[in-house]
Amino acid sequence: MIRIFVEQLEPGQLAIGGDEHHYLGRVRRVRVGDAIELRDAQGRRAAATIAAMTAAETLVTVGEVLHVASPVPAIDALVPLIKGDRMDTCLEKLVEVGVDRVIVWPAERSVVKLDPAKQAARVEHYAAVAAAAARQSGARAPTIAYAASLRAAIAGLAPGARLVLDAGAERGDAPNDPQIAIASGPEGGLSPAERDLLAAEGFAAFGLGPRVLRAETAPVIAIAIVRAATGT
């Protein structure tokens, strides 16, 4: 089934433009009468039919709008900036395993340093990567945010269980909590100051086994473990 993400779903006629219109027409080459699925940021979905196509937009007829319940636990991932295409890969895989929100932050030992003038464009790019992964996998598109520091990233978290990935820690059980935050480190690892801050903010060390995983792999494996343990 072809999936498209829109801002807000309502029954009736809906015009789709921008990247999603391009995806429908140029990538999937849909035609009038084809069936697709629409999803929105509020967790709703609906079957729709292509009614008309122009150079600028695709017009669809939207059927009954259904609410899709969010999986519990809700999982936030605090992911430091990672070098090159590996950041995109990390985001894609986080979507596939069921992350709900990704907060990107500049770790002390991150190889990448983000120019503040490019922050909005970078977040927009990350959101597009996540949306494409959600479209392909059928997962809900997560919220993507950028925090100027680790402290700012933590400040935006809801109350709940908190884990920091630590290659030297024992593999523990996934917490039984409706809200879980998982923090991971960059290529060079978390600094002592970052570890101290996370510990002070209630993050418990969580191991993933005997092997040291790369920065783009560790948060994906951690969320997969939690989802497997909770059946979500």
FENURMO-V539246 format. One record per pair of residues at least 12 apart in sequence whose ideal C-beta (glycine too) atoms are under 6 Angstrom apart, sorted by the first residue. I is the first residue (numbers start at 1). J is the second residue. D is the distance in whole Angstrom. If there is no record, write none. Layout:
I_J_D, I_J_D
//
This chain:
1_37_5, 2_28_5, 2_36_4, 3_37_5, 3_135_5, 4_20_5, 4_36_6, 4_38_5, 5_39_5, 5_131_5, 5_141_6, 6_38_6, 6_40_5, 8_40_5, 9_38_6, 9_40_5, 9_44_5, 9_46_5, 9_65_5, 11_62_5, 11_65_6, 12_62_6, 14_60_5, 14_62_5, 15_57_5, 15_59_5, 16_58_5, 17_57_4, 21_57_5, 21_58_5, 24_58_5, 30_50_5, 32_50_5, 34_50_5, 35_49_6, 36_48_5, 43_68_5, 43_70_6, 44_65_5, 44_67_5, 45_66_6, 45_68_6, 46_62_5, 46_63_5, 46_65_5, 47_63_5, 48_60_4, 48_62_5, 49_61_5, 71_232_4, 72_178_5, 73_177_6, 73_178_5, 73_180_5, 74_100_5, 74_179_5, 75_99_6, 75_100_5, 75_180_5, 75_223_6, 76_101_5, 76_181_4, 77_94_6, 77_99_5, 77_102_5, 77_182_5, 77_219_5, 78_103_5, 78_153_5, 78_183_4, 79_102_6, 79_104_6, 79_219_6, 80_105_6, 80_107_4, 80_110_5, 80_186_4, 81_106_6, 81_110_4, 81_112_4, 82_215_5, 82_216_5, 83_111_4, 83_112_5, 86_216_4, 88_129_5, 89_216_6, 90_216_4, 91_126_6, 91_129_5, 91_130_5, 92_133_4, 93_220_4, 94_220_6, 95_130_5, 95_133_4, 95_134_5, 95_139_5, 96_137_5, 97_220_6, 97_223_5, 97_224_5, 97_227_6, 98_227_5, 99_142_5, 99_223_6, 100_142_6, 101_142_5, 101_143_4, 102_142_6, 102_144_5, 103_145_5, 103_147_5, 103_153_5, 104_146_5, 105_147_5, 105_150_5, 105_153_4, 107_186_4, 108_191_4, 109_186_5, 109_188_3, 109_191_6, 110_186_4, 111_187_6, 119_146_6, 123_146_5, 126_144_5, 127_144_5, 130_142_6, 130_144_6, 150_194_6, 154_201_5, 157_181_5, 158_179_5, 160_177_5, 160_179_3, 160_180_6, 161_175_4, 161_177_4, 161_180_5, 162_181_5, 162_202_5, 162_203_4, 163_182_5, 163_204_6, 163_206_4, 164_183_5, 164_198_5, 164_203_4, 164_205_6, 165_184_5, 165_206_6, 165_218_5, 165_222_6, 166_205_4, 166_207_6, 167_212_5, 169_205_4, 169_207_4, 170_207_5, 171_207_5, 171_209_6, 172_206_6, 174_226_5, 174_229_4, 182_222_5, 183_198_6, 183_203_6, 184_218_5, 184_219_4, 186_215_5, 187_215_5, 208_221_5
//
